Amino acid sequence: MLLDPDAAALYPQRESLGAEEPHYELAGERVETIEALLRGAVRVLITTARATAERTAVPAALAQARVVLEAIRKNAA
């Protein structure tokens, strides 16, 4: 009630402790949450102690993997 619903985000812990994440849904949610944090859109982060202890290279990988699509308008002749 005190915050905009979009101001809080869940950062779930991974199901496995290895480098691979077998659950694509969790991996996607983690990436979306990190991106929202980097944009400053999240004010409250909900997570577990184990999830905060995990190292991730996602912020650097986000910048390299980002694809920007833009519409090209043709001039009417």
N, C-alpha and C positions, 0 to 999 in steps of 0.2 A: 504494500500500500504506500510505502514511502518512496519507492523507486519506479521508474519506467520499467515495464516488463522486459524490455530489450537491454537494460543496463546490467543485468545479471546473466552469467553464462556458466555452464557446466564444463569442466575439464576432466573427463573420465580417465581413470587409470587403465593402462593396457592390460589385456587378459594374460599376455605372456611377458616374460622378462627378456626374451631374446631381441635381436635386431628387427626381426620380421613381425608385423602385426597381422595375424590371420583374420581379424574382424575389421572389414573395410568400413563398416558404419562407425565404429569407435575411432578408427584412424581419421576418417573424414570429419567427425565431430571435433576431434582434437585440433586438426588443422584450422577449421572454421573458428574455433575459440581463440587460437593463437593469433589468427589474422585480425579478429575483432579487438583483441588486446592491443595489437600493434597500431590499429587505427584509432585507439582511444575510445571505442564504442562501449567497452565493458567497464563498469565501476565496481562490480562485486563478482568475484570468481569463486565458484563452489567446486571443491576438489577434495582429494584425499592426500594424506601424507606421502603415500607411496608414489602417487602421480607427480607430486612436486619434486620428489627426489630423482625422478627419471631425467636423464639428459636427452635432449632432442636437438636435432639440427634443422628442424622445420623452419624457423624464421629465415635462415639463409637460403634454404631450398625454395621457399615460397617466392622469393624475388627472382630466382633463376628459372622457375617453372611457370611463372605467370605468362599468360597469353592474353593480349588485349585485342579485341575485335572492334573495328570501327566501321561504320557505314560510310560508303563513298557516294556522294551525291553528284549526279551528272547534271550539268547545266542544260536547261531546256533551250533548244535552238529555235 
